[in-house]
Amino acid sequence: MTEPLTPPHMRLDNQICFAIHSAAHAFAQAYKPLLEPLGLTYPQYLVMLLLWEKDDRSVSELGAPLFLDSGTLTPLLKRLQTQGLIDRNRDAKDERVMRITLTEAGKALTAKATEIPAAMFCLFNMEGENLVQMRDQVKALGQALRQTA
């Protein structure tokens, strides 16, 4: 057996960035069978969650909490519009701003999506309190990294 070329702190499995990347990939894969019946991808689901919280948002109001720019969001929003879940219209006061609103079909989809968080929780195999602590720690880590960037 050959000796590793790098010290332990340089190994992939010891990197927190890889652990989070790997978990994010696993999340997307776990959501896939739950979202397919709704006709949504994971990124589309995140946008719909924001619109279900508060309808009628600008593209930038959707992009900010998701950390996505309009160039990334626009194709995703166009697909949601094609599916009949949202409408995209220019703001009456400022035509540079695109407003995103839920259609009746988009509003109705929330009833089908309400079971998804519980289904995901069952997959975690962790206590709720531990999950809340982990979520808060990961959020804090992201905020700290964004402040240094």
N, C-alpha and C positions, 0 to 999 in steps of 0.2 A: 504494500500500500504506500502511495506517495504522500509526502508531507504537503499540507495545504500551502499555497503560495502567499496567502494573505493572513494577517493576524486576525484573531476572533472578531474584533470590532469592525472588520471590513467584510465579513461574511454576510451574504444575503439574508439568511435566516435570523440574523441578529439586528437587522435594520427595522426600526419602527415604521419607516416609510413603506417598506414592503409589506409589513403586517397589515397596515391600514389599506394599502392598495389591494392586497389579496382579499381582505374582508369586504371591501367595496365591490370587487368582482363577484364574490360569493353572494352578496346582497342582490345584485342585479340578476344573477342566475336563479336565486330563490324566488324573486318577485315574478320572474317570467311566466311560470304556469298560472300564477294568480291573476296576472294582468292580461294574458292572451284572451280570455273570454270577454274582457272589456274592450279589446281591440287597442290596447295601449302598450307602449313601450315604457320602460322605467323612467326615462327623462320626461316623457309625456305625462306620466302619472304625477311626477313632482310638480309640473306646471298646473295640472288639474287640481292638485291639493291646494295650491296657492289660490286658484280661482274659486274653489269651493269655500275657502276661508273668507275671501273678499272678492266679489265679482267686479268687473270693470276696472282693469288695471292697464297701465301703459306697459309697453315692452320693457322699458327700463325698470319699472316697478316689479316686474316678474324676474328680470335678470339679476337684480341686486341680491336678493336672498339666495339665489341659486348659484351665484358667482359665474354667470354666463353673460356674454356680450350679445348684442343684437344679431351679429352675424351667425352665431350659433343658434340662437333662439328662433330666428325668422323661418328657417326651413321646418323646424319642429312645429311652429305655430301654423304654418301653411298646411301641414299634414293634418293637424287637428281641425282646421277649417274644412278641409276636403272631407273629413270624416263627419262633418256636421256638428261638431261638439263646441266650437267657438265661432265667433264673428270677429273680424279684424276691420276696424274703421278708423279713419283719420279723426283726430280730436277736432271738435267744432271751433275751439278757441285757438288752437295751434296745430296747423296741418302737418307740421314736422313730427308730431307725436301720433303713434299708432295705438289705439285703444283696443283692448282685448276683452270681450264679454262672452259669457257662457250662453249657448243656445238652450232651448228647452231640453234637447237631447243631452247636452252637457250637464245641465242641472240634474236631470233624471239619472244620469250615470252614477251620481254619488250614492244612491241607494244600493247599487250593485257593489260599490267599492267599500262600503262600511265594514265588511267582514275581513278585509285584507290585513289591517293592523293586528287583529287577534290571531289570524292565521300565521302571520310572521312571528308573533310572540311565542306561539307554540313551538316554532322551529328553534328558538334560541336556547332552550334547555338551561335557562338561568332564572334566578329570582328577579322579580320586577325592580326591586330596590337596587340590585347590582347593575341592571341594565340602565337605569336612570343615572346612576353614578358614572357608568362608562360613557353614556351619551354626553353628560356634562363635561367629563374630562376630555373627550375627543373634540367637543365644541371649543373648549378653552385652548386646546392645543392649536386648532385651526386659527383662532383669533390671535394667539401669540405669534404664529407664523406670518399672518397677514400684516401685523403691526411692524414686523421687522423687514418686510419686503419693500 
